[in-house]
Every structure is written in structure tokens, then in C-alpha cells.
Amino acid sequence: MDVITDPERLRELARQVRRDIVEMIYRAGSGHVGGSLSAADLLVTLFFARLRHGNGREPRDYFVLSKGHAAPALYAVLARLGHFPPEELLRLRRFGSPLQGHPDSGWLSGVEVPTGSLGQGLSVANGLALAARLNGTGQRVYVLLGDGEVQEGQIWEAAMTAAHYRLGHLTAMLDRNRLQIDGRTREVMRLEPLADKWRAFGWQVIEVDGHDPAAILAGLTELEKDAHTPGILIAHTVKGKGVSIFEDQVKFHGVAPTTEEYEQAIKELSAP
């Protein structure tokens, strides 16, 4: 697969991925639609424009989906990159399917580590980054965090660790959609001043529109210039992005759409 950096092409790929997400969760009857849709532009831009993921672009980099419940978004991207046949998407959460409710590296090509227990992905990414540096492989490590997830204490222990070891080849992306399963993040556990907290922990911080591929790519490029400081891209997103009835609604954190909702979603995501 060629590297794709054209913003309009990335937007179209993200729209196709969103259709895949809605289709697979509707057919499965369960899954996390809201956080998968909010992360679609981030994953598409990373995988198609930046990440070296064993498709001939060597050395390959690592990606950790710390917010593992957004697995449908990752699966849709991996299918379009040829890691498995797209028809497999329709077997999400089926008995015997490699597409588990959370990513499992024992089942699926393209998944580096099993994830889903929130707060642990950044620690795993730290370990991968330290190993890559010790081995001199030149690999970069990327990790996608959820904003509800950064309420976990382990995230901040990992943030200190990354800064202490000067892991400049580690980049985190934060899906800042401001909703979690129990409500708005500001009501469950206030995060602000979020950017200043990361800076205080020794990280570079850039904030972008998480639905703008050009801004995402520019942010990643800027963060990667410093070889000694880990970086985080705080991506402001909308939960349920792309489907009007899902957007910014707590209800759609982890439920499958009804038939009526599914039909409306596909119609909106298929509109020119």
C-alpha cells in the first residue's frame, strides 16, 4: 500500500472506515460505536500516511490501541490494509472470529499486543520504545489513548517514565471526545488543564482538530522533530463523529444501533 498524504483521500478513507464500523457493530449486536467513530480520522491518518506497518516500509513501527474498546476502528483500517479479508469484519465478536471485542495479538495480524484494560497501553508503549532504542532498530512507537482513560493513575506513572528515559521516538495520540461511559469527562473526573499536565510531566504537547487529516499529520511531524522528548497529540474529536444521531451522545458509547439507526447512519455515511 502506497503512502497516502492527500487530506481529501484520507477523509474518504475515514468515511469508508466509519461505514465499516457501523456495519460490523450493527451485525454483531454489540460494540463501541461512539469511540470508534471519533478515532477513525486519527487511525486512518496514522496508518495510511505515517506508520510503517510491515507493508514494505521498513523498519516497521509499533502501534498500541490503549483504548482497546475502539477495536472496530482498528479492524476496519487493518482490513483495508490487507491484513485479513474485509468479509471477516462481519464476524466481529462471533465465536471463533479473530475479531475479538478487544484486540488480541494472538488472534490477529497487525495487532501488536492485547489491550482493553484501560490505562495500561502507554506502559506497554514505553517498553516497546525502550526495546527499540536498546536494539538500535530506529522504530517509532505510537499509542492511542482515550480521554476517560487518562483518569487512570498508571497513565501518569507511564508519562513520568517516558520523560525520564527521554523517549523521543514515542508519540501518544489522545482521542479527546470529552465523553466516557458514565457521562462527560468533566463531570466524572475533571481533566483540565490537560495540556499543561502533560507539559509538566515533561512531554511535548500539540493540540489539533482530530478530524482534520492535514492537521493530524502536521502535528505528528512537528512532535517527531525532537529526538529526546516524548510527544502527545491532543486531538479534539466528537464522539460518534459522522452520524448525526450518534454525535456527542453518551448513549452510543457502547451500544449497537437499532435497525432504524443503522439505516440512517449508513445513509449519512454514504452521502456524496
C-alpha positions as CSV (number, residue, x, y, z in Angstrom):
1,M,0.0,0.0,0.0
2,D,1.4,3.4,-1.0
3,V,1.7,6.2,1.5
4,I,-1.3,8.4,1.2
5,T,-1.0,12.0,2.4
6,D,-3.7,13.8,0.4
7,P,-6.2,15.1,3.0
8,E,-9.2,14.5,0.8
9,R,-8.2,10.9,0.1
10,L,-7.7,10.4,3.8
11,R,-11.1,11.9,4.6
12,E,-12.7,9.5,2.1
13,L,-10.9,6.5,3.6
14,A,-12.1,7.6,7.1
15,R,-15.7,7.7,5.8
16,Q,-15.3,4.2,4.4
17,V,-13.9,3.0,7.7
18,R,-16.8,4.6,9.5
19,R,-19.3,2.7,7.3
20,D,-17.4,-0.5,8.2
21,I,-17.6,0.3,11.9
22,V,-21.3,0.9,11.8
23,E,-21.9,-2.2,9.7
24,M,-19.9,-4.6,11.9
25,I,-21.3,-3.4,15.2
26,Y,-24.9,-3.5,13.9
27,R,-24.4,-7.1,12.7
28,A,-22.6,-8.1,15.9
29,G,-25.4,-6.6,18.0
30,S,-22.8,-5.1,20.4
31,G,-19.6,-3.0,20.3
32,H,-18.4,0.5,21.0
33,V,-19.5,2.7,18.2
34,G,-19.0,6.2,19.6
35,G,-15.3,6.0,20.4
36,S,-14.6,4.0,17.3
37,L,-16.1,6.7,15.1
38,S,-14.3,9.5,17.0
39,A,-10.9,7.8,16.4
40,A,-11.4,7.0,12.7
41,D,-9.6,10.0,11.3
42,L,-6.7,9.5,13.7
43,L,-6.2,5.9,12.8
44,V,-6.6,6.4,9.1
45,T,-4.1,9.2,9.0
46,L,-1.6,7.4,11.2
47,F,-1.8,4.0,9.3
48,F,-2.0,5.3,5.7
49,A,0.2,8.4,6.0
50,R,2.8,7.7,8.7
51,L,3.1,4.3,10.3
52,R,5.5,1.7,8.8
53,H,3.5,-1.4,9.5
54,G,5.1,-4.2,7.6
55,N,3.8,-3.3,4.2
56,G,7.2,-2.9,2.7
57,R,8.0,0.2,4.6
58,E,10.8,-0.9,6.9
59,P,11.7,-0.9,9.7
60,R,8.2,-1.3,10.8
61,D,6.9,0.8,13.6
62,Y,4.6,-0.2,16.5
63,F,1.1,0.9,17.3
64,V,-0.7,0.2,20.6
65,L,-4.5,0.8,20.8
66,S,-4.7,1.5,24.5
67,K,-8.4,2.3,24.3
68,G,-9.0,-1.2,23.2
69,H,-12.8,-1.0,23.1
70,A,-12.3,1.1,19.9
71,A,-11.2,-2.2,18.2
72,P,-13.8,-1.9,15.4
73,A,-11.9,1.2,14.1
74,L,-8.6,-0.6,14.1
75,Y,-10.1,-3.7,12.5
76,A,-11.6,-1.7,9.7
77,V,-8.2,0.0,9.0
78,L,-6.3,-3.3,9.1
79,A,-8.8,-4.9,6.7
80,R,-8.3,-2.1,4.2
81,L,-4.5,-2.5,4.5
82,G,-4.8,-6.2,3.6
83,H,-4.1,-7.8,6.9
84,F,-7.2,-10.0,6.5
85,P,-10.2,-10.3,4.1
86,P,-12.8,-7.4,4.5
87,E,-15.5,-10.1,4.8
88,E,-14.1,-11.0,8.2
89,L,-15.3,-7.7,9.6
90,L,-18.9,-9.1,9.5
91,R,-17.8,-11.7,12.0
92,L,-16.9,-9.2,14.8
93,R,-17.4,-10.7,18.2
94,R,-18.5,-14.1,16.7
95,F,-17.4,-17.3,18.3
96,G,-14.1,-18.3,16.7
97,S,-13.6,-15.0,14.9
98,P,-10.1,-13.3,15.2
99,L,-12.0,-10.0,15.7
100,Q,-12.5,-10.1,19.5
101,G,-14.3,-7.4,21.4
102,H,-10.8,-6.1,22.3
103,P,-7.7,-6.5,20.1
104,D,-5.8,-9.7,20.7
105,S,-2.3,-10.2,19.1
106,G,-2.7,-14.0,19.5
107,W,-5.6,-13.9,17.0
108,L,-5.0,-11.2,14.5
109,S,-2.1,-10.0,12.2
110,G,-1.4,-6.3,12.7
111,V,-2.2,-6.2,16.4
112,E,1.0,-5.9,18.5
113,V,-0.4,-6.5,22.0
114,P,-3.7,-7.4,23.6
115,T,-5.4,-4.3,25.0
116,G,-8.6,-3.3,26.6
117,S,-7.7,-2.9,30.3
118,L,-7.7,0.8,30.4
119,G,-4.6,2.7,31.5
120,Q,-2.0,0.1,30.5
121,G,-1.3,0.9,26.9
122,L,1.2,3.7,27.5
123,S,3.2,1.5,29.8
124,V,3.4,-1.2,27.1
125,A,4.4,1.5,24.5
126,N,7.2,2.6,26.9
127,G,8.5,-0.9,26.9
128,L,8.4,-1.2,23.1
129,A,10.2,2.2,22.8
130,L,12.9,1.3,25.3
131,A,13.5,-2.1,23.5
132,A,13.6,-0.4,20.1
133,R,16.2,2.1,21.3
134,L,18.3,-0.7,23.0
135,N,18.2,-2.7,19.8
136,G,19.0,0.2,17.6
137,T,16.2,-0.5,15.2
138,G,15.1,3.0,14.6
139,Q,11.5,2.1,15.1
140,R,8.9,4.6,16.3
141,V,6.1,3.7,18.7
142,Y,2.6,5.2,18.6
143,V,-0.2,4.7,21.1
144,L,-3.8,5.9,21.1
145,L,-5.3,6.9,24.4
146,G,-8.9,7.7,25.4
147,D,-9.6,10.8,27.4
148,G,-11.6,8.9,30.0
149,E,-8.6,6.6,30.2
150,V,-6.2,9.3,31.3
151,Q,-8.1,9.4,34.6
152,E,-6.1,6.3,35.4
153,G,-3.1,6.7,37.7
154,Q,-1.0,4.3,35.7
155,I,-1.1,6.7,32.7
156,W,0.7,9.3,34.8
157,E,3.3,6.9,36.0
158,A,4.0,5.9,32.4
159,A,4.1,9.6,31.4
160,M,6.9,10.2,34.0
161,T,8.7,7.1,32.8
162,A,8.7,8.2,29.2
163,A,10.0,11.6,30.0
164,H,12.7,10.2,32.4
165,Y,14.0,7.9,29.7
166,R,13.8,10.6,27.1
167,L,11.7,8.5,24.7
168,G,11.6,10.9,21.8
169,H,10.6,8.2,19.4
170,L,7.3,7.7,21.4
171,T,4.2,9.5,20.3
172,A,0.8,9.4,22.0
173,M,-2.4,10.5,20.4
174,L,-5.3,11.4,22.8
175,D,-8.8,11.0,21.5
176,R,-10.3,14.0,23.3
177,N,-14.0,13.5,22.7
178,R,-15.0,14.5,26.3
179,L,-17.4,11.6,26.9
180,Q,-17.0,8.3,28.7
181,I,-19.3,5.5,29.6
182,D,-20.7,7.3,32.7
183,G,-21.1,10.8,31.2
184,R,-19.0,13.8,30.4
185,T,-15.3,13.6,31.5
186,R,-15.6,17.0,33.2
187,E,-18.4,15.6,35.4
188,V,-16.9,12.1,36.1
189,M,-13.3,13.3,36.8
190,R,-12.2,16.7,35.5
191,L,-9.0,16.6,33.4
192,E,-8.2,20.2,32.8
193,P,-5.7,21.8,32.4
194,L,-4.9,18.7,30.4
195,A,-2.2,20.1,28.1
196,D,-0.4,21.8,31.0
197,K,-0.4,18.5,32.9
198,W,1.4,16.7,30.1
199,R,3.9,19.5,29.7
200,A,4.5,19.4,33.5
201,F,5.3,15.7,33.1
202,G,8.0,16.5,30.6
203,W,6.2,16.0,27.3
204,Q,5.8,18.0,24.1
205,V,2.2,18.8,23.5
206,I,0.3,19.8,20.3
207,E,-3.5,20.2,20.1
208,V,-5.3,19.7,16.8
209,D,-8.7,19.1,15.3
210,G,-8.8,15.3,15.4
211,H,-11.0,15.2,12.3
212,D,-8.6,17.1,10.1
213,P,-6.0,14.8,8.5
214,A,-3.7,17.6,7.4
215,A,-3.6,19.0,11.0
216,I,-3.0,15.5,12.4
217,L,-0.2,14.8,10.0
218,A,1.4,18.2,10.7
219,G,1.2,17.7,14.4
220,L,2.8,14.3,14.2
221,T,5.6,15.7,12.0
222,E,6.3,18.5,14.5
223,L,6.4,16.2,17.5
224,E,8.8,13.8,15.8
225,K,11.4,16.6,15.3
226,D,12.6,16.3,18.9
227,A,14.5,13.1,19.3
228,H,14.7,13.2,23.1
229,T,11.3,14.2,24.3
230,P,8.1,12.1,24.1
231,G,5.2,13.9,22.4
232,I,1.4,13.8,22.7
233,L,-1.1,14.9,20.1
234,I,-4.3,16.0,21.9
235,A,-6.8,15.5,19.2
236,H,-10.2,17.3,19.8
237,T,-12.9,15.0,18.4
238,V,-16.6,14.3,18.5
239,K,-17.8,11.0,19.9
240,G,-19.9,9.3,17.2
241,K,-18.4,11.6,14.5
242,G,-20.1,11.3,11.1
243,V,-23.5,10.2,12.2
244,S,-25.8,13.0,13.4
245,I,-27.8,10.9,15.8
246,F,-24.7,9.4,17.4
247,E,-22.6,12.6,17.8
248,D,-21.8,13.8,21.3
249,Q,-24.2,11.2,22.8
250,V,-23.2,9.2,25.9
251,K,-25.8,6.6,24.9
252,F,-23.7,5.5,22.0
253,H,-20.5,4.8,24.0
254,G,-21.1,1.0,23.9
255,V,-24.4,0.0,22.3
256,A,-25.2,-1.3,18.8
257,P,-27.6,0.8,16.7
258,T,-31.2,-0.3,16.1
259,T,-32.2,-1.2,12.6
260,E,-33.6,2.3,12.1
261,E,-30.5,4.0,13.5
262,Y,-28.3,1.7,11.4
263,E,-30.1,2.6,8.2
264,Q,-29.9,6.3,8.9
265,A,-26.2,6.0,9.7
266,I,-25.3,4.2,6.5
267,K,-27.3,6.7,4.5
268,E,-25.4,9.7,6.1
269,L,-22.0,8.0,5.6
270,S,-22.8,7.1,2.0
271,A,-24.0,10.6,1.0
272,P,-21.7,12.4,-1.6
